[in-house]
Structures are given as C-alpha cells and as structure tokens.
Amino acid sequence: MHRCFNAYVAKFLRACLARAYERRMKTLILHTPKGGSGKSTLVREIAVAASASGVQTALADLDPQGTTTGWYKRREASTPALVSLSTDGQTDRIAAAGIDLLIVDTPPQYPRWLPALLTRASVVLVPVRPTPDDLLGAAPIAKSLVAHPSWAFVLSQVPPRSRLLNSAVRQLAALGRVAPVHITFRADFPAAAIEGQTALEFTGKAAEETTTLYAYVNSLLGD
C-alpha cells in the first residue's frame, strides 16, 4: 500500500513539475498560409538572436517542406536546438528539458490542427510581403487571430527603397498590430543560410534588422 501511495505521489510531483516548466517556457509561432513569405528565415534569425542573448532556445519544424530542418543540418553551432513537436501542441517534454523559448515553423497552409496550436502560443508573428496578393490575404489571417492576446504582422522581404512599404504598413495597421521594424530583402539572409548560419552572425543592415526584431519579439513575450 505504501509503495503504491509513494508511486502515486511521485507521479503527481512529476506532473506538477512538468506543468511548472511548461508555464515558464514561452512559445513563439511563425504563421502564414501564404508561401514564400520569409517565414523560415525569420524563425532561424529570431532563434539565433535569442540563443545569443543567453536564452535556452529550441526550434520545431512543422512545415513538411523542412526548410528549417535542412538549415539546421547544415549548421555547425550547437545552438539553438532542434526538437520534435507533435501537432497536438504538447510541449511539456520540451519545457522539462530546460527550454525557455520554443519557436515553431508552421506550414504554408491552414491544417485543421493549427488553430489549437496557435491558441497555445505565447506570441504569433505573421510575416507578410508588401505585395498586393500578400496584403489581400492578410485580412483572413487577422480574423483568425482576433481572439489571440499577442500577435503581430511583420513585413518581410521588403525591396530596398520600396514605394510599397508605407502603403503596406497602413493596410496592415487597419487589421492589427504591426511590428515597428521590417525585414528588407538582403543578400545576407540567403548567403548565411547556405552554411547553416544567419544574417545576425554577419555584420551589416540585415543583422541590425534582426536584432531590432528580436527586441520587439521580446517585448511581446513579456521579457
């Protein structure tokens, strides 16, 4: 009887500890049904920025295209970590491993399991290119996230000196929060990815944009 009681207590304490870790861990999801938005680029840039600041960071790749996974396989640095995540969004195992920030790359569709996963996210970031087609698709995304307490658009792959930028900001601001920094289409982003690196690990404008975006994400996360 005592043995059964002790086993029950141990199981209960493990469950409590797992829940405590999961509450402490923050989850950032990059989401857009539109392909080619630069979503995977932002995933790895933010993850490396977080790791560089001392945050125990992990990546989860739920995109069947495996762009983030492929980048990670080319990477020599040991951080951030790459972890597996089921589509039910259960993160207690990841949290119990000591991860402070989990960043999730999602598919360029809207699978039926995604709404529940988005609900569990601490922050949702929606990359949008400043093109008519991408901006047209922003309204349904905003509608789907209307009940989420912390989400924002971020303009990505913005052409240098683009006339589209100010108009895009105004259109997105009418739908929801817009990040105060945009990510310009710069050669450093794909060049870094070839070697499993990020533009943040270079020096230049791309690294500055990533640093500023990470600071903004941190403010949304509440750190």
N, C-alpha and C positions, 0 to 999 in steps of 0.2 A: 504493500500500500504506500509506504514512504517513498519507495523507488518510483512508483507511478506519479505520486504528487510532485517529487523533485523534477521528474521529466516534464511534467506539465508546466511547472514554474520556469524551468529553463527555456522551454518553447515560447512561453509568454514573454519572457525577458528579451529573447532574440527578436520576436516580432515587434516589441516596443522599440528596441534599438534600431531595427530596420526602418520603422516609421519616422524615428527621430532623424536619421540620416537623410531620408527622402525629403523631409520638410526642410532640411538645411540646404540641400542641393537645389540649385536653380536650373531651369531648363529653357533654353533659347531655341525656337524653331524658326527656320527659314522656309517660308511657304509662298508659293505662287503656282497656279495651274499652268501658267504661261511658260513654255520652254525658252531657253536662250536668254534668260533674264540676268545671268551672272550670279545665280543663287549659290552654286557650289563654290565660286570664287569668294563670296562673302563668308561662307561657312568656314573655310580654312583660314582666311585672313583674320577673322574675329577670334578663332580658336588659338591661333599662334599669338595674337596680341594678348589674350587672356593668360596663356601659359607664360609668356614673357614677363607678365606682371606678378607672377607667383601664384596664380590661381590654378588649382588642380583641375585640368580641363580634359574632357573626352568628346570625341566625335562619334555620331551614329549616322550611318548612311542607309536611308530607307528608299533611295532612288534606284530603281532597277538598272539604270544606266551605269551606276557605280563610279561616277566621276570622282567623288571624294575618296572612295576606297582606292581607286587607281592612283590618285595623287599620293595617298598615304604610303602605298607600296613603293613609291619612288623616293620617299623621304628618308633621310639618314638620321635626323634628330629623333629622339625618343619621345618628345612631347609635341603636340598633345597626343593622348592615347586614342586608339580606335576601338570602339566597343560594339557589341551586337545589341540591338534593341528590337523587341517584338512589336508588332503593330498594335498590340493591346495597351502599349504605353507603360507597362510595369517597369519601374526604374529602381526598385528597392535594392536589387543586387548591385547595380551600378553605384548607387549612393553609398551603400555599405562598404564599397571599395575605397572610399575616401574622396570621391569626385565632388568638386564644388560646383562645377558648371558643365552641363551636358548640352551640346549643340547638335541639332538634328537637321540633316539634309533630307528634304522630302521630294517625292516625285512630281514631275510637271503634269500632273493630272489631279483629280479630286476623288481618290478611292474612298470607299464607304467607311473605312476605319479612321480616316483623317480627322473628322470633326471631334471625336472623343480625344484624340491625341492633342489637338490644338487647345482643347479646354483645359488640359492638364499643364500646359506650358506656362512658365512664368512670364515670358515675353514672346511675341510673334513678330518677326520682321518680314515685310513683304517687299522684295526687290521689284522695281518697275523701270523699264527703259522709257525714255521720253519720246516715244513714237505714238502715232495715232492709234495703232492696233493695241499696243500695250495699255495705253491710257483708257481705251474703251473697255478693256477687261478689268479695270481697277474697281469699278462700281460693284460688280457682283462679289468681289473679294471683300470689300469693305462691308457689304451687307452680311456676309457670312461671319464676320468677326465683330459685329456690332455689340455683342454681349461680352466680349473679352475685355478685361480691365486694362490690359497693357499690350498694345500693338501699334505698329507704325509702318508707313511706307518708307522706303529708301530708294531714291533714284540711283540707278546703276548704269554702267556702260554709256555714260553721257559723253557725246562727242565734244572735244575741246572747242571752246568759243561757240557753243551751240545756241542758236536763237530759240530752240525749243524749250530750254531749261525753265525760264521764268513762267511760261505758259503751263508747263507740266506741273510745276510747284503749285500754281494756283488751282489747277484742276484737282490735284490730289488733296490739297488742303480743304477743299469743299467736301471731301468724302471722309477725311480722318486726319490723324496726326501724321506729319511728315518729318523725317529726320532732318536736322539742320545742316547736315553735310551730305554731299552726293559723291558718288564714286565715278570718276572720269574713266573713259576708255583709254587706258595707257598700256604701252608695250610691256612694262614691268610685270603686270599681272600674269599674262601667259608665259612670259620668259621665265619667271620664277617657278611656275608650275611644272615646267619641263623637268626640273631637278627635284621636285617634291618640296619646293620652298614657297615662300610667299613674298609679295612685294614689300611687306613690312620688314623683311630681312635684308632688303636692299636699302639704299638711301635715295630720297627724291620725293616728288609730289605724291606718288602713289602711296608711299609709306606714311606720309603725313595725313593723307585722307583716311587710311586705315586706323591710324592712332586716334584721330578725331571721332571716327565712327564708333570705335570701341569705347571711348569715353562716354559717348551718348548711350550706347547699349548698357553700360554700367549704371548710368543714371536711371534707366528704365528698370533694371534689375533691383535697384534699391541699395546698391553698394556705395 
